[in-house]
Amino acid sequence: MDQALLTVDELAGKLKVPKSWVYYKAKEKGPNKLPLIRVGKYLRFEYDQVMNWLINQQEEFKRKINRRK
């Protein structure tokens, strides 16, 4: 972990999504939840892990769509 940790504001800015989306995804449970690091009450994110998570989410969505065909 040699990259800087991002705050909710910074991650939302990089992904061009509202902060509320980041908070919503951070609260989800289960194996597909947004990867985060809790520092006390604060949420922090590693950008590379979040991007890998997004790619996996996209691939999973494509697999689900292909199963329906």
C-alpha positions in Angstrom: 0.0 0.0 0.0 2.3 2.7 -1.3 -0.4 5.0 -2.7 -2.2 7.7 -0.8 -5.5 6.8 0.7 -8.5 8.7 -0.7 -11.3 10.3 1.3 -15.0 9.9 0.3 -14.8 13.4 -1.3 -11.7 12.5 -3.3 -13.0 9.1 -4.5 -16.3 10.6 -5.5 -14.5 13.3 -7.5 -12.2 10.8 -9.3 -15.2 8.5 -10.1 -17.4 11.5 -11.0 -20.2 10.2 -8.8 -22.0 11.9 -5.8 -20.6 11.4 -2.3 -23.9 9.7 -1.5 -23.2 6.9 -3.9 -19.8 6.2 -2.3 -21.5 6.1 1.2 -24.2 3.9 -0.2 -21.8 1.4 -1.7 -19.6 1.5 1.5 -22.5 0.4 3.6 -23.3 -2.6 1.5 -22.5 -6.0 3.0 -21.2 -9.2 1.3 -18.4 -10.3 -0.9 -19.1 -7.6 -3.6 -18.9 -4.6 -1.3 -16.8 -1.6 -2.1 -13.2 -2.1 -0.7 -12.5 0.4 2.0 -10.3 1.0 5.1 -11.9 2.3 8.3 -9.7 4.7 10.2 -11.8 5.2 13.3 -15.1 6.7 12.1 -13.5 7.8 8.7 -13.6 5.9 5.5 -10.6 5.7 3.2 -10.1 4.0 -0.1 -7.2 2.7 -2.2 -7.9 3.9 -5.8 -6.4 0.7 -7.4 -8.6 -1.6 -5.3 -11.7 0.5 -6.1 -10.9 0.3 -9.8 -10.4 -3.5 -9.7 -13.7 -3.7 -7.8 -15.5 -1.7 -10.5 -14.0 -3.9 -13.2 -15.2 -7.0 -11.4 -18.7 -5.5 -11.0 -18.8 -4.8 -14.7 -17.7 -8.3 -15.6 -20.3 -9.8 -13.2 -23.0 -7.6 -14.7 -22.1 -8.8 -18.2 -22.2 -12.5 -17.1 -25.7 -12.0 -15.6 -26.9 -10.4 -18.8 -25.4 -13.2 -21.0 -27.2 -15.8 -18.8 -30.5 -14.2 -19.6 -30.1 -14.5 -23.4 
